[in-house]
Amino acid sequence: MIWRIQRRDGWLYIYLLLEFQSAVDPRVALRILVYTGLLYQDLIRRGEVSRGEKLPAVFPLSSTMAAIRGALPATLAS
């Protein structure tokens, strides 16, 4: 889901990614980066970003629905 919010200095895109997986994937951050890049490509292709214009801010939020019990350390020091 993508929301576009008008700000004084331009648009802000909030990108909500919901993934249903059976296991924890350590490459989630890479996938978020790829999805954000694809969003930028689509904005450029549709002419919403002109040549030389700054790309809009994108705030990606990701939630993975996976069983993670025991997969994460119990403390930050671990």
Secondary structure per residue as TSV (DSSP state, phi and psi in degrees):
chain	resnum	aa	ss	phi	psi
A	1	M	-	360.0	139.1
A	2	I	E	-128.0	128.2
A	3	W	E	-112.3	143.0
A	4	R	E	-118.1	123.9
A	5	I	E	-118.9	128.2
A	6	Q	E	-78.2	128.3
A	7	R	E	-119.4	170.2
A	8	R	T	-59.6	-37.1
A	9	D	T	-98.5	12.4
A	10	G	E	134.8	-163.4
A	11	W	E	-91.0	149.0
A	12	L	E	-120.0	129.0
A	13	Y	E	-105.3	128.2
A	14	I	E	-107.6	119.8
A	15	Y	E	-112.2	107.6
A	16	L	E	-98.3	118.8
A	17	L	E	-112.4	118.9
A	18	L	E	-111.5	124.7
A	19	E	E	-123.8	135.9
A	20	F	E	-109.3	108.4
A	21	Q	-	-130.1	155.3
A	22	S	S	-88.0	-13.8
A	23	A	S	-146.2	161.6
A	24	V	-	-71.3	134.9
A	25	D	-	-113.6	118.1
A	26	P	T	-70.2	-6.7
A	27	R	T	-98.9	17.9
A	28	V	H	-59.6	-42.0
A	29	A	H	-60.8	-39.6
A	30	L	H	-64.9	-41.3
A	31	R	H	-64.4	-38.8
A	32	I	H	-62.5	-42.2
A	33	L	H	-61.0	-43.3
A	34	V	H	-63.8	-46.3
A	35	Y	H	-61.8	-38.8
A	36	T	H	-65.5	-41.6
A	37	G	H	-62.3	-39.7
A	38	L	H	-65.9	-35.7
A	39	L	H	-63.0	-45.4
A	40	Y	H	-60.0	-43.8
A	41	Q	H	-59.1	-41.2
A	42	D	H	-67.1	-40.2
A	43	L	H	-62.7	-40.3
A	44	I	H	-68.0	-44.7
A	45	R	H	-60.7	-38.2
A	46	R	T	-82.2	-1.1
A	47	G	T	80.0	15.7
A	48	E	S	-80.5	-14.4
A	49	V	S	-128.3	121.2
A	50	S	-	-85.6	160.7
A	51	R	T	-59.4	132.6
A	52	G	T	85.5	-13.1
A	53	E	S	-81.7	144.7
A	54	K	-	-66.4	145.5
A	55	L	-	-71.4	145.5
A	56	P	-	-70.7	158.4
A	57	A	E	-69.0	137.0
A	58	V	E	-124.2	128.5
A	59	F	E	-113.1	95.0
A	60	P	E	-81.1	135.3
A	61	L	E	-120.4	130.1
A	62	S	E	-125.8	138.6
A	63	S	E	-134.5	121.2
A	64	T	E	-105.2	126.5
A	65	M	E	-94.4	81.4
A	66	A	-	-135.4	155.4
A	67	A	-	-74.6	112.2
A	68	I	-	-115.2	7.3
A	69	R	T	-57.5	124.8
A	70	G	T	84.2	-8.8
A	71	A	T	-86.7	-19.1
A	72	L	S	-108.0	148.7
A	73	P	-	-65.9	151.1
A	74	A	S	-75.7	-26.1
A	75	T	S	-134.0	165.1
A	76	L	T	-68.0	-27.4
A	77	A	T	-73.7	-18.5
A	78	S	-	-70.4	360.0
